[in-house]
Amino acid sequence: MMSNAKSLMSLKDASLKSASSKNNSAKARSNTPGPFSIDIKSNERIAILGPSGAGKSTLLQIMSGLHAHFGCIEFLSKPLGEMSVQELSYKRALLPQQHETAFNLSSELIISLGRVARGHDPELVEIIKDSAMAARAEHLLDRSYQTLSGGEKARVHLARVFAQLWDQHNGILLIDEPLAALDPGLQIELLSAILKFCQDRSHALVAILHDIQQAIEHFERLILIKDGKIMADLPSHPAPQKELEILYEMSLERFTRAGRKDLLIPSNLRPFYTN
């Protein structure tokens, strides 16, 4: 973790301001995940882990700047709430879980939507092609979106966020379960593409994952979310076995591998006891 680098994004006591919490009451805020306090630096690779319903997607929504929030959030040394959607679009891209569209557009057009905030974009055609190639979606450019499989749709939208940040540096890419609809081989291929894309441009990468080993193997920092709170924020190496066992309430077995990060796998299906 780049502890001496300047923060790219900083959250201090941040939580989502939902419709039910407009009165700003403490009771309303206590029913929503958070508050969250996190510092993110350029080129960091952060995996968010936690059981279903823990608040992982809410944390990503807060970081996106697309929703009203409590607390203080700064991005690129500016209050997030003071940045326009257009200004944010140059440096922040969000890939949500769902990939449906209301209209039957071509894949090429969907990818181009990543560049919609730019009034003058002379390299648009090349960036679309390069982004599609990076996302292993170049063969889908002429296809109708509604004819694609779930995995193909995921690749097209990955190309869209690649296109959005293609010519930028020191931004942030937020992705929510990006590999869920993909077969194991394609998961590895696209995760490598995402990591390389961000590394080449010094983008921070924040990803919600369900695969513990992918998080340990490919990310340098783990944020563990449980019951709407940050349970732990720690390096991925050495693999934090005890914390992950508490997080998922399951027993894990550690395997040490020469030259590689440790492997943690479920040891059995018996109930987990913290004592």
C-alpha positions in Angstrom: 0.0 0.0 0.0 1.3 3.4 -0.9 1.1 5.0 2.5 3.2 8.0 1.7 1.3 9.0 -1.5 -1.2 11.7 -1.5 -4.9 10.6 -1.2 -6.8 10.4 -4.4 -10.1 10.0 -2.6 -10.9 10.4 1.1 -14.1 9.5 2.9 -14.7 10.6 6.4 -17.8 9.4 8.2 -19.6 9.0 4.8 -22.9 7.4 4.4 -25.7 7.4 1.8 -28.4 9.9 2.2 -31.5 7.9 1.2 -35.0 9.2 0.8 -35.9 7.9 4.2 -33.1 9.9 5.8 -33.9 13.3 4.5 -34.6 14.6 7.9 -31.0 13.8 8.8 -32.1 12.1 12.1 -29.7 9.9 13.9 -32.3 7.1 13.8 -32.6 7.3 10.0 -28.9 7.2 9.5 -28.4 4.3 11.8 -30.6 2.1 9.5 -28.2 2.6 6.5 -24.7 1.1 6.0 -21.8 3.3 7.3 -20.5 5.7 8.1 -17.3 4.8 6.2 -13.9 6.4 6.6 -11.3 5.4 3.9 -8.3 6.9 2.1 -7.5 5.8 -1.4 -4.4 6.5 -3.3 -3.4 6.5 -7.0 -2.7 3.0 -8.4 -4.0 1.2 -5.3 -5.8 -2.1 -5.9 -8.5 -2.5 -3.2 -10.9 -5.4 -2.9 -14.1 -5.0 -0.9 -15.2 -8.3 0.6 -18.2 -9.2 2.8 -21.4 -11.4 2.9 -24.4 -10.5 0.9 -26.3 -7.5 2.2 -23.3 -6.2 4.2 -23.2 -2.8 2.5 -20.5 -3.3 -0.1 -22.5 -1.9 -3.0 -23.7 1.0 -0.8 -20.0 1.9 -0.2 -19.3 1.9 -3.9 -22.4 4.1 -4.6 -21.1 6.6 -2.0 -17.7 6.7 -3.8 -19.3 7.2 -7.2 -20.6 10.7 -6.3 -23.9 9.9 -8.0 -25.9 10.0 -4.8 -26.3 12.5 -1.9 -24.3 11.7 1.1 -23.6 12.5 4.7 -20.1 13.2 5.9 -17.1 14.4 4.0 -15.8 13.0 0.7 -12.9 14.6 -1.2 -11.8 13.5 -4.7 -8.8 15.0 -6.4 -8.6 17.4 -3.4 -12.1 18.8 -4.0 -15.4 18.1 -2.2 -17.1 15.4 -4.2 -20.5 17.1 -3.9 -19.1 20.2 -5.7 -18.0 18.3 -8.8 -20.3 18.2 -11.7 -21.3 14.9 -13.3 -19.3 15.9 -16.4 -16.2 16.7 -14.3 -16.5 13.4 -12.5 -16.8 11.4 -15.7 -13.3 12.3 -16.8 -11.7 10.8 -13.7 -14.2 8.3 -12.2 -15.9 5.3 -13.9 -18.4 3.0 -12.3 -19.3 -0.5 -13.5 -22.4 -1.7 -11.6 -23.6 -5.3 -11.1 -26.5 -5.0 -13.6 -25.8 -4.6 -17.3 -29.3 -4.2 -18.8 -30.3 -1.4 -21.1 -33.8 -0.1 -22.0 -33.1 0.0 -25.7 -31.6 -2.6 -28.2 -28.5 -0.7 -29.1 -25.4 -1.9 -30.8 -22.4 -2.9 -28.6 -20.3 -0.2 -30.3 -22.8 2.5 -29.4 -23.0 1.3 -25.8 -19.2 1.5 -25.5 -19.2 5.0 -27.0 -21.5 6.1 -24.2 -18.4 6.1 -22.0 -17.3 9.1 -23.9 -20.6 11.0 -24.0 -19.5 13.8 -21.7 -16.8 14.9 -24.2 -17.9 17.6 -26.6 -15.0 17.1 -29.0 -13.6 13.6 -29.2 -11.5 13.2 -32.4 -10.1 9.8 -31.3 -13.5 8.3 -30.4 -13.5 5.6 -33.1 -10.0 4.4 -32.2 -10.7 4.5 -28.4 -13.8 2.4 -28.9 -11.8 -0.2 -30.8 -8.9 -0.2 -28.4 -11.3 -0.4 -25.4 -13.2 -3.3 -26.9 -10.0 -5.1 -27.6 -8.8 -4.6 -24.0 -12.1 -6.0 -22.7 -11.9 -9.0 -25.2 -15.1 -7.6 -26.8 -13.8 -6.5 -30.2 -15.8 -9.3 -31.9 -19.0 -8.0 -30.4 -18.9 -4.4 -31.8 -21.4 -5.0 -34.5 -23.7 -7.2 -32.4 -27.1 -6.1 -31.1 -26.8 -5.8 -27.3 -30.0 -7.8 -26.6 -28.6 -10.8 -28.5 -25.6 -11.1 -26.1 -25.1 -13.6 -23.3 -24.6 -12.3 -19.7 -20.8 -12.7 -20.0 -20.7 -10.9 -23.3 -22.8 -8.0 -21.9 -20.3 -7.8 -19.0 -17.4 -7.4 -21.5 -19.2 -4.7 -23.5 -19.8 -2.6 -20.3 -16.2 -3.2 -19.2 -15.1 -1.8 -22.6 -17.4 1.2 -21.9 -15.7 2.1 -18.6 -12.3 1.5 -20.3 -13.3 4.0 -23.0 -14.4 6.5 -20.4 -11.0 6.6 -18.7 -8.9 5.5 -21.7 -7.0 8.8 -22.1 -6.9 9.8 -18.4 -4.4 9.2 -15.5 -4.8 9.2 -11.7 -8.5 8.5 -11.8 -10.5 5.8 -10.1 -12.4 2.7 -11.4 -15.2 1.3 -9.3 -16.5 -2.1 -10.2 -19.2 -4.2 -8.5 -18.7 -8.0 -9.0 -17.2 -7.6 -12.5 -16.5 -11.3 -13.0 -19.7 -12.9 -11.7 -21.2 -13.9 -15.1 -18.0 -15.2 -16.6 -16.4 -18.7 -16.9 -13.2 -19.2 -14.9 -10.8 -18.8 -17.8 -12.4 -15.5 -18.9 -12.4 -14.3 -15.3 -8.6 -14.6 -15.1 -8.2 -13.0 -18.5 -10.4 -10.0 -17.8 -9.1 -9.5 -14.3 -5.6 -9.3 -15.8 -6.9 -6.8 -18.4 -8.5 -4.6 -15.6 -5.4 -4.6 -13.5 -3.2 -3.7 -16.5 -5.5 -1.0 -17.6 -5.4 0.7 -14.2 -1.7 0.2 -13.7 -0.8 1.7 -17.0 -2.7 4.9 -16.1 -2.1 5.0 -12.4 -5.9 4.6 -11.8 -7.0 3.4 -8.4 -9.1 0.2 -8.7 -11.8 -0.6 -6.1 -13.6 -3.8 -6.8 -16.3 -5.7 -4.9 -15.5 -9.4 -5.1 -16.9 -12.7 -3.8 -13.8 -14.8 -4.6 -11.5 -14.6 -1.6 -8.5 -16.0 -3.4 -8.8 -13.5 -6.3 -8.8 -10.7 -3.8 -5.7 -12.1 -2.0 -3.9 -12.9 -5.2 -4.4 -9.8 -7.2 -5.2 -6.9 -4.8 -2.9 -5.3 -2.3 -5.5 -4.1 0.2 -8.7 -5.7 1.5 -11.6 -3.8 3.0 -13.9 -6.2 4.9 -17.5 -5.1 5.4 -19.9 -6.7 7.8 -23.3 -5.5 9.1 -22.9 -2.2 7.3 -19.5 -1.3 8.9 -15.9 -1.7 8.1 -14.7 -4.7 10.1 -11.1 -4.4 8.9 -8.9 -2.5 6.4 -5.7 -4.4 6.0 -3.1 -5.7 3.5 -3.8 -8.8 1.5 -0.4 -10.3 2.4 0.0 -12.1 4.5 -3.5 -13.5 3.9 -5.7 -12.4 6.9 -7.1 -15.8 7.7 -8.6 -15.0 11.1 -10.3 -11.8 9.9 -11.8 -13.6 6.9 -13.0 -16.5 9.0 -14.9 -14.0 11.3 -16.2 -12.1 8.3 -17.8 -15.1 6.6 -18.3 -17.2 9.7 -16.5 -20.2 8.2 -13.3 -22.1 8.8 -10.5 -21.6 6.3 -7.4 -23.7 5.7 -4.1 -22.0 4.7 -1.8 -23.5 2.1 1.7 -21.9 1.7 3.1 -21.8 -1.8 6.6 -21.0 -2.7 6.9 -17.7 -4.6 3.1 -17.0 -4.5 0.6 -15.7 -2.0 -0.9 -18.1 0.4 -4.0 -20.0 -0.6 -7.1 -20.0 1.7 -9.9 -22.4 1.1 -12.9 -23.6 3.2 -11.7 -26.4 5.4 -15.2 -28.0 6.0 -18.9 -27.2 6.2 -19.2 -27.5 9.9 -20.5 -24.5 11.9 -17.8 -21.8 12.6 -17.2 -20.8 16.2 -15.1 -17.7 17.1 -14.0 -19.2 20.4 
